[in-house]
Amino acid sequence: MPKKSINVSLSSYDDIFSTEESRIEAKQEKVQDIPLSELYPFKNHPFKVIDDEAMQKTVESISEYGVLSPAIARPRKEGGYELIAGHRRHHASVIAGKETMPVIVRDMEDDAAIILMVDSNLQRETILPSERAFAYKMKYDAIKRQGERTDLTSCQVGTKLRADQKLAVGTGDSARTVQRYMRLTELNSKLLDMVDNKQIAFNPAVELSYLTQEEQENFLEAMDYSQNTPSLSQAQRIKKLSQEKKCTLEAMCAVMNETKKEELDKVTINNEVLRKYFPRSYTPKQMQDTIIKLLENWHKKRQKNMER
């Protein structure tokens, strides 16, 4: 009777002679010194790397101590590595004349990499509205794509958070605010720059995001013609004109030329007019305090006269 063949699985040389501790260590992520020339920015990275005062301080720190916190990157198909976190450190290292920087290399799918990239940058102290807008949009789309996979969205309690609700967790913003920030991605670059530069306030900017691209171009002309920035009320009315298909350049100019309510409620006295009533040594604060005292005395006298 023929003998039955026995299926024997032979372990590799490394498996036989390596310890459990060394096998665990081999699987752990390690910090590697990678040439700066092999590190590439994340595709469509929404956060600007600016040569400002904060960057100069980072350059000085890296020149003296090196990069203390390693960046995170993933391998690229084309070769080299795509930065996920550490764009500012990379730029500062280049300016500081470094050749390499410490990096944790991690294999990540696109959506997981997007979420990590956004989360790591949202911890920065100063973030422009445009940066937050595009970062939220990228993460929102990534969460939605993950939600389409049943293996990633199983929920023990039987309910699932919407993508905007998931995105809002940990940001300090509500789901509604997240949605409003993402609306800013519909603005053209000129209007978005004006939001970043605080020439247009956030709430009016959200309303203007509903205009078509052609209407937005015309709105810039209306702003230039009126030499005014939009109030919330003006932006809401212009949005309504767009919804009614009546958003012409002439109509927007008419709205932008209106005197704003806050201007009607404001009293402005030229500094030169006031100066002739005060000693030159008086500061604006001293002038204001004196005017308030005079008005209080006038008000008290007026009340007494009315009571007689």
Rosetta silent file (secondary structure, phi, psi, omega in degrees, C-alpha in Angstrom):
SEQUENCE: MPKKSINVSLSSYDDIFSTEESRIEAKQEKVQDIPLSELYPFKNHPFKVIDDEAMQKTVESISEYGVLSPAIARPRKEGGYELIAGHRRHHASVIAGKETMPVIVRDMEDDAAIILMVDSNLQRETILPSERAFAYKMKYDAIKRQGERTDLTSCQVGTKLRADQKLAVGTGDSARTVQRYMRLTELNSKLLDMVDNKQIAFNPAVELSYLTQEEQENFLEAMDYSQNTPSLSQAQRIKKLSQEKKCTLEAMCAVMNETKKEELDKVTINNEVLRKYFPRSYTPKQMQDTIIKLLENWHKKRQKNMER
SCORE:     score description
SCORE:     0.000 S_00000001
   1 L     0.000  126.084 -176.705    0.000    0.000    0.000 S_00000001
   2 L   -66.018  142.995  178.511    1.578    3.368   -1.080 S_00000001
   3 L   -74.613  142.875  177.114    2.526    5.763    1.657 S_00000001
   4 L   -74.268  138.150  178.028    0.595    8.988    1.931 S_00000001
   5 L   -74.787  139.749 -179.632    2.650   12.072    1.142 S_00000001
   6 L  -104.430  124.935 -179.985    3.102   14.423    4.059 S_00000001
   7 L   -83.479  104.534 -177.981    2.884   18.167    3.360 S_00000001
   8 L  -106.816  124.839  178.217    5.727   19.676    5.349 S_00000001
   9 L   -95.346  114.095 -178.083    6.095   23.452    5.401 S_00000001
  10 L   -87.534  131.388  178.065    9.748   24.361    5.789 S_00000001
  11 L   -77.985  151.584  178.186   10.545   27.578    7.585 S_00000001
  12 L   -71.394  164.823  178.566   13.021   29.976    6.059 S_00000001
  13 H   -57.275  -43.398 -178.621   16.497   30.365    7.482 S_00000001
  14 H   -64.909  -38.948 -179.508   15.537   33.769    8.931 S_00000001
  15 H   -65.562  -35.518 -176.517   12.388   32.370   10.577 S_00000001
  16 H   -69.985  -44.146 -170.002   14.337   29.573   12.232 S_00000001
  17 H  -100.885   -7.835  178.133   17.111   31.667   13.713 S_00000001
  18 L   -88.346  149.683  179.026   15.363   35.044   14.345 S_00000001
  19 L   -86.627  162.986  177.264   13.707   35.751   17.676 S_00000001
  20 H   -60.250  -38.507 -179.516   10.111   36.852   18.120 S_00000001
  21 H   -62.128  -42.503 -178.537   11.401   40.226   19.345 S_00000001
  22 H   -70.263  -31.467  178.648   13.453   40.791   16.185 S_00000001
  23 H   -69.978  -38.497  177.707   10.497   39.820   13.974 S_00000001
  24 H   -65.898  -41.378 -178.782    8.249   42.364   15.729 S_00000001
  25 H   -63.763  -35.478 -179.224   10.954   45.009   15.438 S_00000001
  26 H   -65.645  -29.308 -178.799   11.280   44.343   11.706 S_00000001
  27 H   -82.588  -18.552 -177.564    7.582   45.103   11.224 S_00000001
  28 L   -74.275  151.432  178.096    7.715   48.372   13.154 S_00000001
  29 L   -71.043  141.900 -179.763    8.101   51.691   11.362 S_00000001
  30 L  -122.904  150.354  175.921   11.578   53.152   11.449 S_00000001
  31 E   -83.349  126.852 -179.827   12.854   56.678   11.004 S_00000001
  32 E  -118.832  145.205  172.018   15.057   56.972    7.924 S_00000001
  33 E   -87.299  112.068 -175.230   17.278   59.828    6.746 S_00000001
  34 E  -113.844  136.552  177.315   16.061   60.458    3.200 S_00000001
  35 E   -56.702  137.728 -179.214   17.623   62.909    0.692 S_00000001
  36 H   -59.698  -31.134 -178.276   15.508   66.058    0.317 S_00000001
  37 H   -68.383  -16.015 -179.550   15.650   65.640   -3.475 S_00000001
  38 H   -97.076    3.563 -179.204   13.724   62.358   -3.155 S_00000001
  39 E  -106.760  126.016 -176.148   10.817   63.932   -1.245 S_00000001
  40 E  -117.409  149.140 -179.586    7.919   65.348   -3.298 S_00000001
  41 L   -66.776  153.247  177.418    4.899   67.431   -2.176 S_00000001
  42 L   -65.023  139.242 -178.539    1.533   65.767   -1.692 S_00000001
  43 L   -61.442  128.581 -179.833   -0.649   66.026   -4.781 S_00000001
  44 L    60.085   34.538  178.699   -2.974   69.071   -4.546 S_00000001
  45 L   -56.808  120.335 -172.669   -1.567   69.938   -1.113 S_00000001
  46 L   -84.864   -9.184 -175.842   -3.948   72.687    0.114 S_00000001
  47 L   -96.972  129.821 -176.860   -1.668   74.274    2.704 S_00000001
  48 L   -79.828  139.924  174.716    0.659   77.062    1.584 S_00000001
  49 L  -103.931  105.401 -171.013    4.341   76.971    2.478 S_00000001
  50 L  -111.894  140.362  176.525    5.219   80.650    2.990 S_00000001
  51 L   -83.318   72.892 -179.435    8.561   82.268    3.695 S_00000001
  52 L  -106.601 -168.329 -179.075    7.283   84.264    6.663 S_00000001
  53 H   -63.565  -39.005  179.140    8.663   84.977   10.133 S_00000001
  54 H   -63.537  -38.454  178.524    7.532   81.570   11.426 S_00000001
  55 H   -65.523  -39.734  179.232    9.394   79.867    8.568 S_00000001
  56 H   -61.137  -39.647  177.697   12.540   81.826    9.384 S_00000001
  57 H   -64.956  -38.670  177.993   12.367   80.593   12.994 S_00000001
  58 H   -64.580  -41.230  178.202   11.967   77.014   11.723 S_00000001
  59 H   -60.825  -45.392 -179.998   15.007   77.456    9.474 S_00000001
  60 H   -62.673  -40.198  179.441   17.072   78.744   12.398 S_00000001
  61 H   -65.677  -43.650 -178.846   15.968   75.835   14.597 S_00000001
  62 H   -68.258  -35.711  178.030   16.783   73.239   11.931 S_00000001
  63 H   -61.394  -36.880 -176.198   20.154   74.876   11.240 S_00000001
  64 H   -88.036  -42.285 -172.145   21.055   74.530   14.906 S_00000001
  65 H  -114.975  -12.219 -173.107   19.350   71.319   16.021 S_00000001
  66 L    84.153 -178.335  178.158   18.213   69.567   12.834 S_00000001
  67 L   -81.056  113.887 -174.737   14.659   68.294   12.244 S_00000001
  68 L   -82.784  -31.615  179.957   13.470   67.097   15.662 S_00000001
  69 L  -111.715  117.764 -175.865   10.120   65.611   14.549 S_00000001
  70 L   -65.056  147.843  174.984   10.309   63.235   11.570 S_00000001
  71 E   -77.744  170.671  175.169    8.104   63.785    8.528 S_00000001
  72 E  -122.031  133.364 -179.309    5.775   61.109    7.188 S_00000001
  73 E  -143.401  165.129  175.772    5.924   60.012    3.550 S_00000001
  74 E  -129.496  151.547 -178.662    4.828   57.143    1.337 S_00000001
  75 E   -63.160  143.511  176.035    6.633   55.493   -1.590 S_00000001
  76 L  -101.029  146.155  176.827    5.824   56.839   -5.077 S_00000001
  77 L   -62.841  -33.599 -177.668    5.339   54.591   -8.101 S_00000001
  78 L   -79.573   -4.008 -175.942    7.566   56.976  -10.062 S_00000001
  79 L   105.730  153.855 -176.605   10.315   56.701   -7.468 S_00000001
  80 L    78.744 -161.752 -174.416   11.087   58.741   -4.404 S_00000001
  81 E  -136.882  144.530  177.308    8.556   59.519   -1.704 S_00000001
  82 E   -98.015  121.235  179.447    5.413   61.656   -1.437 S_00000001
  83 E   -66.450  132.764  174.013    5.307   63.815    1.691 S_00000001
  84 E  -103.829  -44.397  175.579    2.170   63.366    3.785 S_00000001
  85 E  -137.718  130.762  178.036    3.234   65.479    6.762 S_00000001
  86 L   124.396   21.017 -178.842    6.291   67.714    6.928 S_00000001
  87 H   -63.003  -41.735 -179.701    6.134   70.103    3.948 S_00000001
  88 H   -68.032  -40.332  178.348    7.240   73.119    6.027 S_00000001
  89 H   -64.227  -37.114  178.442   10.075   71.140    7.634 S_00000001
  90 H   -64.877  -47.077 -179.252   11.187   70.015    4.177 S_00000001
  91 H   -63.182  -42.267  179.549   11.194   73.581    2.825 S_00000001
  92 H   -65.434  -36.226  178.748   13.042   74.876    5.879 S_00000001
  93 H   -65.242  -38.029  177.328   15.624   72.084    5.549 S_00000001
  94 H   -62.760  -47.009 -179.786   16.286   73.109    1.937 S_00000001
  95 H   -63.180  -37.412 -178.616   16.809   76.752    3.002 S_00000001
  96 L   -73.873   -5.843  177.937   19.035   75.626    5.889 S_00000001
  97 L    82.464   18.263  178.274   21.270   73.802    3.410 S_00000001
  98 L   -77.101  156.742  178.422   20.523   70.289    4.683 S_00000001
  99 L  -104.943  -27.449 -179.676   20.809   67.311    2.366 S_00000001
 100 E  -134.094  169.237  171.526   18.557   64.850    4.214 S_00000001
 101 E  -148.542  152.425  179.920   15.774   64.851    6.780 S_00000001
 102 E   -72.061  133.384 -175.785   14.324   62.166    9.096 S_00000001
 103 E  -140.680  138.927  168.900   11.226   60.517    7.630 S_00000001
 104 E   -94.687  118.503  179.609    8.873   57.704    8.611 S_00000001
 105 E   -91.984  127.164 -174.679    8.000   55.819    5.428 S_00000001
 106 L  -136.355  129.290  174.814    4.522   54.366    5.514 S_00000001
 107 L   -77.130  118.554 -177.869    2.557   52.476    2.836 S_00000001
 108 L  -139.485  143.245  172.866   -0.841   54.174    2.648 S_00000001
 109 L   -72.826  162.814 -174.053   -3.778   54.198    0.256 S_00000001
 110 H   -54.869  -50.786 -174.443   -4.772   57.549   -1.250 S_00000001
 111 H   -66.735  -39.833  177.739   -7.761   58.290    0.990 S_00000001
 112 H   -65.343  -37.461  178.655   -5.988   57.324    4.218 S_00000001
 113 H   -67.006  -39.647  178.182   -3.036   59.478    3.174 S_00000001
 114 H   -61.448  -46.383 -177.839   -5.323   62.454    2.453 S_00000001
 115 H   -62.695  -43.182  178.755   -6.985   62.177    5.875 S_00000001
 116 H   -66.267  -40.895  179.858   -3.613   61.996    7.676 S_00000001
 117 H   -60.623  -45.893 -179.327   -2.231   64.897    5.607 S_00000001
 118 H   -66.125  -48.739 -176.876   -5.206   67.119    6.465 S_00000001
 119 H   -60.465  -39.675 -177.888   -5.312   66.157   10.153 S_00000001
 120 H   -69.566  -30.532 -178.896   -1.593   66.786   10.669 S_00000001
 121 H   -87.124  -23.322  179.216   -1.790   70.263    9.101 S_00000001
 122 L   -69.737   -8.564  178.731   -4.992   71.365   10.844 S_00000001
 123 L   -80.499   -9.361 -179.292   -2.992   71.465   14.088 S_00000001
 124 L   -64.397  150.954 -177.552   -1.163   74.597   12.881 S_00000001
 125 L   -68.202  -43.726 -176.105   -1.863   77.838   14.760 S_00000001
 126 L  -115.789  120.152  178.610   -2.624   79.959   11.696 S_00000001
 127 L  -130.816  126.689  178.738   -4.670   78.570    8.819 S_00000001
 128 L   -69.906  151.667  177.337   -6.058   80.699    5.992 S_00000001
 129 H   -54.994  -39.583 -179.972   -9.759   80.299    5.099 S_00000001
 130 H   -65.602  -38.197  178.551   -8.782   78.976    1.647 S_00000001
 131 H   -64.272  -46.632  179.525   -6.465   76.371    3.193 S_00000001
 132 H   -62.884  -40.182 -177.872   -9.164   75.184    5.582 S_00000001
 133 H   -61.055  -51.764 -176.939  -11.730   75.138    2.763 S_00000001
 134 H   -73.037  -31.232  176.455   -9.728   72.935    0.397 S_00000001
 135 H   -65.554  -46.287  177.391   -8.419   70.737    3.235 S_00000001
 136 H   -59.536  -41.792 -177.729  -11.969   70.081    4.445 S_00000001
 137 H   -65.170  -43.123  179.447  -13.079   69.336    0.867 S_00000001
 138 H   -62.839  -44.538 -179.108  -10.255   66.851    0.282 S_00000001
 139 H   -69.273  -38.803  178.022  -10.914   65.050    3.562 S_00000001
 140 H   -58.120  -48.215 -179.956  -14.698   65.127    2.995 S_00000001
 141 H   -63.398  -38.451  179.601  -14.314   63.455   -0.419 S_00000001
 142 H   -65.672  -42.933  178.944  -11.922   60.875    1.051 S_00000001
 143 H   -64.304  -40.078  178.719  -14.351   60.016    3.872 S_00000001
 144 H   -62.697  -42.759  179.653  -17.215   59.719    1.375 S_00000001
 145 H   -64.718  -38.862  177.379  -15.184   57.339   -0.797 S_00000001
 146 H   -65.510  -35.561 -179.631  -14.345   55.241    2.253 S_00000001
 147 H   -65.149  -22.390  178.286  -18.032   55.232    3.207 S_00000001
 148 L   -76.016  -10.919  178.687  -18.856   53.571   -0.095 S_00000001
 149 L   -98.885  118.595 -176.098  -16.847   50.535    1.053 S_00000001
 150 H   -64.767  -24.901 -179.300  -18.913   48.319    3.351 S_00000001
 151 H   -73.687  -13.342 -178.707  -15.774   46.885    4.970 S_00000001
 152 H  -106.506   -5.618 -171.445  -14.922   50.356    6.306 S_00000001
 153 L  -123.516   13.259  178.094  -18.364   51.503    7.434 S_00000001
 154 L   -62.658  137.829 -174.537  -19.818   48.699    9.536 S_00000001
 155 L  -133.242  122.808 -174.898  -21.435   50.217   12.604 S_00000001
 156 L   -67.151  -31.214 -176.879  -22.394   48.295   15.743 S_00000001
 157 L   -88.334   -2.101  172.955  -25.101   50.744   16.804 S_00000001
 158 L    87.810    0.856  177.158  -26.801   50.636   13.434 S_00000001
 159 L  -128.036  151.960 -179.752  -26.328   54.284   12.463 S_00000001
 160 L  -124.385  139.442  175.552  -23.590   56.009   10.500 S_00000001
 161 L   -72.265  145.215  173.057  -22.417   59.572   10.706 S_00000001
 162 L   -66.484  161.023 -178.217  -22.609   61.642    7.540 S_00000001
 163 H   -59.399  -40.434 -179.150  -19.275   62.536    5.945 S_00000001
 164 H   -69.364  -29.973  176.856  -19.526   66.171    7.095 S_00000001
 165 H   -71.036  -41.858  176.568  -20.277   65.031   10.656 S_00000001
 166 H   -61.737  -42.068 -179.246  -17.259   62.695   10.653 S_00000001
 167 H   -63.563  -37.265 -176.926  -15.134   65.501    9.264 S_00000001
 168 H   -68.245  -25.780 -178.223  -16.297   67.919   11.974 S_00000001
 169 L   -61.385  123.264  176.597  -15.148   65.593   14.766 S_00000001
 170 L    85.631   -3.756 -178.939  -11.942   66.951   16.269 S_00000001
 171 L   -92.517  -20.122 -173.842  -11.840   70.134   14.163 S_00000001
 172 L    86.493   -4.210  178.098  -13.612   72.439   16.591 S_00000001
 173 L  -108.811  149.317  176.027  -16.104   73.311   13.841 S_00000001
 174 L   -76.522  165.939  177.449  -19.699   72.125   13.525 S_00000001
 175 H   -59.739  -36.901  178.804  -20.861   70.100   10.522 S_00000001
 176 H   -64.922  -42.769  178.756  -22.672   73.231    9.304 S_00000001
 177 H   -66.205  -38.699  176.195  -19.491   75.315    9.533 S_00000001
 178 H   -58.303  -45.523  178.872  -17.563   72.600    7.700 S_00000001
 179 H   -60.548  -41.352 -177.886  -20.128   72.760    4.878 S_00000001
 180 H   -68.844  -37.205  175.245  -19.819   76.551    4.721 S_00000001
 181 H   -62.440  -42.694 -178.336  -16.037   76.405    4.541 S_00000001
 182 H   -64.410  -25.800  176.674  -16.236   73.923    1.677 S_00000001
 183 H   -60.559  -30.708 -177.343  -18.478   76.383   -0.214 S_00000001
 184 H   -62.823  -21.025  179.311  -15.438   78.695   -0.468 S_00000001
 185 H   -68.655  -11.406  178.101  -13.820   76.233   -2.895 S_00000001
 186 H   -87.213   -8.026  178.675  -16.414   77.448   -5.447 S_00000001
 187 L   -78.134  149.453  174.820  -14.973   80.995   -5.404 S_00000001
 188 L   -74.254  167.892 -171.070  -12.538   82.082   -8.096 S_00000001
 189 H   -62.203  -34.772 -178.622   -8.936   82.704   -7.078 S_00000001
 190 H   -67.095  -45.550  178.919   -9.258   86.519   -6.916 S_00000001
 191 H   -66.646  -38.318 -179.364  -12.238   86.442   -4.549 S_00000001
 192 H   -65.790  -37.984  176.092  -10.623   83.699   -2.472 S_00000001
 193 H   -62.612  -37.018  179.612   -7.475   85.791   -2.102 S_00000001
 194 H   -67.797  -31.982  175.364   -9.644   88.678   -0.880 S_00000001
 195 H   -68.699  -44.639  178.745  -11.139   86.371    1.767 S_00000001
 196 H   -61.382  -36.321 -178.019   -7.646   85.302    2.876 S_00000001
 197 L   -87.729    7.458  177.615   -6.574   88.950    3.041 S_00000001
 198 L    63.585   25.224  174.484   -9.701   89.849    5.083 S_00000001
 199 L   -83.321  -27.673  174.018  -10.985   92.174    2.373 S_00000001
 200 L  -123.415  129.094 -178.838  -14.173   90.107    2.185 S_00000001
 201 L   -71.037  160.960 -175.139  -15.651   88.635    5.376 S_00000001
 202 H   -59.996  -51.507 -175.258  -16.367   84.913    5.687 S_00000001
 203 H   -62.674  -46.223  175.053  -20.196   85.031    5.734 S_00000001
 204 H   -60.846  -36.396 -179.345  -20.577   87.280    2.642 S_00000001
 205 H   -62.094  -39.587  178.215  -17.987   85.108    0.862 S_00000001
 206 H   -60.757  -43.423  179.197  -20.094   81.983    1.453 S_00000001
 207 H   -63.494  -40.830 -178.867  -23.115   83.706   -0.155 S_00000001
 208 H   -68.430  -21.189 -178.784  -21.029   84.826   -3.148 S_00000001
 209 L   -65.830  -15.400  179.589  -19.833   81.240   -3.696 S_00000001
 210 L   -83.765   -7.384  176.940  -23.260   80.449   -5.184 S_00000001
 211 L   -74.213  151.716  173.817  -22.628   82.808   -8.125 S_00000001
 212 L   -69.016  166.104  179.865  -21.517   81.366  -11.447 S_00000001
 213 H   -61.547  -37.884  177.957  -17.912   81.936  -12.487 S_00000001
 214 H   -65.853  -42.165  178.581  -19.040   84.595  -14.980 S_00000001
 215 H   -64.998  -35.682  177.941  -21.112   86.334  -12.297 S_00000001
 216 H   -64.775  -39.917  176.910  -18.131   86.263   -9.941 S_00000001
 217 H   -63.145  -42.422  178.049  -15.997   88.012  -12.568 S_00000001
 218 H   -65.568  -35.186  179.729  -18.717   90.648  -13.002 S_00000001
 219 H   -64.225  -38.040  176.620  -18.961   91.031   -9.226 S_00000001
 220 H   -59.921  -38.269  176.598  -15.267   91.918   -9.069 S_00000001
 221 H   -65.868  -41.117  179.562  -15.997   94.685  -11.573 S_00000001
 222 H   -63.714  -38.661  176.820  -18.946   95.874   -9.455 S_00000001
 223 H   -63.753  -44.115 -179.435  -16.694   96.001   -6.392 S_00000001
 224 H   -64.747  -39.743 -179.399  -14.094   97.987   -8.300 S_00000001
 225 H   -65.921  -42.540 -176.018  -16.748  100.372   -9.646 S_00000001
 226 H   -87.279  -16.100 -175.373  -18.314  101.025   -6.229 S_00000001
 227 L    56.256   38.737 -179.051  -15.023  100.880   -4.282 S_00000001
 228 L  -130.270  152.670  168.413  -16.918   98.878   -1.674 S_00000001
 229 L  -102.055  151.498 -172.535  -16.686   95.427   -0.113 S_00000001
 230 L   -77.831  138.174  168.348  -19.942   93.504    0.325 S_00000001
 231 L   -81.079  171.437  177.842  -21.897   93.327    3.561 S_00000001
 232 H   -61.823  -42.450 -179.674  -23.760   90.107    4.371 S_00000001
 233 H   -61.816  -43.201  179.686  -27.039   91.708    3.306 S_00000001
 234 H   -65.116  -43.156  179.842  -25.613   92.810   -0.047 S_00000001
 235 H   -63.339  -38.489  179.116  -24.087   89.384   -0.719 S_00000001
 236 H   -65.602  -39.315  179.182  -27.403   87.683    0.099 S_00000001
 237 H   -70.258  -35.679  176.877  -29.287   89.948   -2.311 S_00000001
 238 H   -67.835  -38.574  175.398  -26.752   89.361   -5.062 S_00000001
 239 H   -60.365  -42.310  179.008  -27.082   85.601   -4.482 S_00000001
 240 H   -63.710  -39.157  176.041  -30.870   85.982   -4.837 S_00000001
 241 H   -59.347  -40.029  178.885  -30.382   87.901   -8.104 S_00000001
 242 H   -64.632  -43.651  179.117  -28.309   84.961   -9.361 S_00000001
 243 H   -62.772  -31.401 -179.490  -31.014   82.454   -8.385 S_00000001
 244 L   -90.002    5.649 -179.451  -33.587   84.585  -10.239 S_00000001
 245 L    61.186   33.356 -179.416  -31.326   84.813  -13.326 S_00000001
 246 L  -120.996   19.403 -171.892  -31.175   88.610  -12.925 S_00000001
 247 L   -87.762   71.098  177.615  -27.567   88.913  -11.787 S_00000001
 248 L   -87.554  166.354  177.307  -26.276   91.423  -14.353 S_00000001
 249 H   -60.751  -41.307 -179.501  -23.295   93.708  -13.861 S_00000001
 250 H   -63.067  -42.037 -179.548  -25.654   96.700  -13.658 S_00000001
 251 H   -65.057  -40.080  179.436  -27.790   95.037  -10.990 S_00000001
 252 H   -69.623  -37.200  176.780  -24.733   94.183   -8.881 S_00000001
 253 H   -62.089  -39.823  179.795  -23.362   97.718   -9.238 S_00000001
 254 H   -62.513  -41.868  179.274  -26.681   99.079   -7.994 S_00000001
 255 H   -67.470  -44.245 -176.167  -26.540   96.869   -4.896 S_00000001
 256 H   -70.801  -20.559  179.823  -22.882   97.630   -4.188 S_00000001
 257 L   -84.784   -8.012  179.823  -23.445  101.399   -4.498 S_00000001
 258 L   -67.751  147.140  174.583  -26.039  101.413   -1.726 S_00000001
 259 L   -75.039  126.600 -177.355  -25.088  103.031    1.571 S_00000001
 260 L   -74.236  151.710 -178.464  -24.643  100.281    4.124 S_00000001
 261 H   -58.813  -39.371 -178.324  -26.635  100.339    7.349 S_00000001
 262 H   -66.786  -26.196  177.352  -23.487  100.399    9.460 S_00000001
 263 H   -75.040  -32.481  177.476  -22.362  103.509    7.592 S_00000001
 264 H   -68.709  -31.644 -177.648  -25.686  105.210    8.335 S_00000001
 265 L   -87.900   -0.582 -174.193  -25.251  104.403   12.038 S_00000001
 266 L  -101.337  136.184  174.363  -21.641  105.626   12.151 S_00000001
 267 L  -110.682  122.218 -178.698  -20.545  109.129   13.149 S_00000001
 268 L  -119.970  126.241  176.898  -17.109  110.101   11.889 S_00000001
 269 L  -116.297  124.080 -178.910  -15.303  113.302   12.917 S_00000001
 270 L   -60.250  139.579 -178.474  -12.136  114.177   11.078 S_00000001
 271 H   -59.659  -36.019 -179.491   -9.062  114.257   13.301 S_00000001
 272 H   -65.649  -33.264  178.234   -8.073  117.701   11.997 S_00000001
 273 H   -66.248  -42.714 -178.594  -11.446  119.094   13.091 S_00000001
 274 H   -71.203  -35.266 -173.173  -10.963  117.783   16.638 S_00000001
 275 H   -58.042  -32.112 -176.609   -7.328  118.843   16.969 S_00000001
 276 L   -71.597  -11.075  178.645   -8.119  122.568   17.083 S_00000001
 277 L  -100.638   -3.851 -175.770  -10.070  122.039   20.339 S_00000001
 278 L  -128.973  152.113  173.043   -7.340  120.068   22.154 S_00000001
 279 L   -61.093  149.444 -177.906   -3.717  120.624   23.142 S_00000001
 280 L   -63.411  -23.117 -178.683   -1.268  119.019   20.714 S_00000001
 281 L   -74.544  -13.540 -177.709    0.033  116.812   23.527 S_00000001
 282 L   -69.226  134.697  173.937   -3.352  115.013   23.803 S_00000001
 283 L   -84.258  162.464  175.730   -3.477  111.452   22.552 S_00000001
 284 H   -53.957  -35.534  179.516   -6.556  110.157   20.667 S_00000001
 285 H   -66.605  -41.472  178.761   -7.548  108.286   23.855 S_00000001
 286 H   -65.497  -38.786  177.914   -7.397  111.480   25.920 S_00000001
 287 H   -62.939  -44.307 -179.252   -9.446  113.293   23.290 S_00000001
 288 H   -63.543  -44.942 -179.352  -12.060  110.541   23.321 S_00000001
 289 H   -61.472  -40.527  179.947  -12.281  110.496   27.135 S_00000001
 290 H   -65.450  -42.310  178.827  -12.732  114.277   27.235 S_00000001
 291 H   -62.246  -42.514  179.604  -15.473  114.186   24.602 S_00000001
 292 H   -62.675  -42.344  179.186  -17.322  111.449   26.525 S_00000001
 293 H   -63.102  -43.760  178.574  -17.148  113.476   29.770 S_00000001
 294 H   -61.351  -40.862  178.911  -18.443  116.596   28.008 S_00000001
 295 H   -66.426  -38.772  178.452  -21.306  114.598   26.488 S_00000001
 296 H   -63.147  -43.685  178.060  -22.187  113.114   29.892 S_00000001
 297 H   -63.371  -42.221  178.466  -22.352  116.609   31.434 S_00000001
 298 H   -62.009  -41.027 -178.819  -24.430  117.867   28.524 S_00000001
 299 H   -65.724  -40.812  179.332  -26.775  114.885   28.875 S_00000001
 300 H   -64.379  -43.612  178.513  -27.230  115.502   32.650 S_00000001
 301 H   -62.452  -39.175 -179.479  -28.017  119.200   32.099 S_00000001
 302 H   -65.193  -40.015  178.829  -30.485  118.286   29.383 S_00000001
 303 H   -65.680  -40.210  178.431  -32.279  115.838   31.692 S_00000001
 304 H   -62.891  -42.251  179.232  -32.528  118.463   34.460 S_00000001
 305 H   -62.322  -36.369 -179.206  -34.019  120.987   32.065 S_00000001
 306 H   -71.841  -28.191 -178.523  -36.588  118.417   30.966 S_00000001
 307 H   -79.841  -19.192 -178.986  -37.588  117.700   34.595 S_00000001
 308 L   -72.103    0.000    0.000  -38.311  121.347   35.387 S_00000001
